[in-house]
Amino acid sequence: MYCVTVAMHNERVKTITITIPEDLDERAAAEARRRGISKSELIRQGLGFVLTPAPHGPGEDPWHSLAGFGTEDISVRPGEVDDVIYSR
């Protein structure tokens, strides 16, 4: 077993210690090298992928996160999405 210390970067930084099998540590190191990032960053990305997003605060519209999706030249006429989805 190896002990890995990871610093979580956000507004605040928290250092955590995890215990993982040696083979997992070796695989993580190899993948981090392949991607050109640190093991800490690989673990942060993995946690970000696995964990669900933080819940929205009161009054926040969860649909707001979709605003501006796509490029500015995308235009969809009313019903066009339904036409594609339902093969109309």
N, C-alpha and C positions, 0 to 999 in steps of 0.2 A: 504494500500500500504506500502511496505517496500522499503528502499533504500539500495542497495547493492553496495559495493565498490570492484572492481576487479583490481588486478595488472596483467598486461599482461607481461609475462617474455620472453625476447628475448635478443638481445644484449643490448637493452635499455628497461627499465621498465617504463610502463605508467600506472598510476592509473586512472581508469574510474569509474564513478558512474552511475548506472542504476536504474530505478524505475520499480518494478515488483509487481504484485498482491501478496497478502499474501499467497494464496494457492500455487502459483508457487514457492515462496521462500521455503515453507514447503516441497514441493515435491523435490526441488533441494537439500535441506539439507538432506532429507531422502536418496536420491539416492547417494549423496556424501558419507554419512555414510556407505551405503551398499557397495560402491566401495572402501572405506578406503582412500578417498582423500578429499581435501578441496572443498568447494563450488567454490572457485576461479578456481581451476584446472578443475572442472566439466564444468564450463562456458567456460574456454579456450578450452577444448576438443570439446565442442558443437560448438563453433565458428569455430574451425578448420575443423569440419565436414561439416558445412554449407557453409563456404566461399570457393571459388575456389582458387587454388594455385596462388601465385603471378606470373605474366607473366615472361617469360624468357627474359633475357637481350639479346641485339644484339650479334650474334655470338655463342650463346649457343644452343646446339642441344637438343631439348626436348626429343628425344629418348634416350639420354645419361642416363636419370634417370632410364631406364629399364635395363641398363647394370648390370650384376651380379645377375639378378633375378633368384631365385631358388637355388638349391644346386649345388655344383661343379660336382656331378656325373650325372647331367641331360645332355642328349645329344639328339638332335633332328636332324634327317636326313632331307635333303631338300625335301619339299613336304609333310612331315609327318603331319604337322599342317593342311594343306589343306585336307589331307586324312581323318582326324578326323572330321573336320568341315563340309566337303561336303560328308561324308560317302562314300568315294571311296574305 
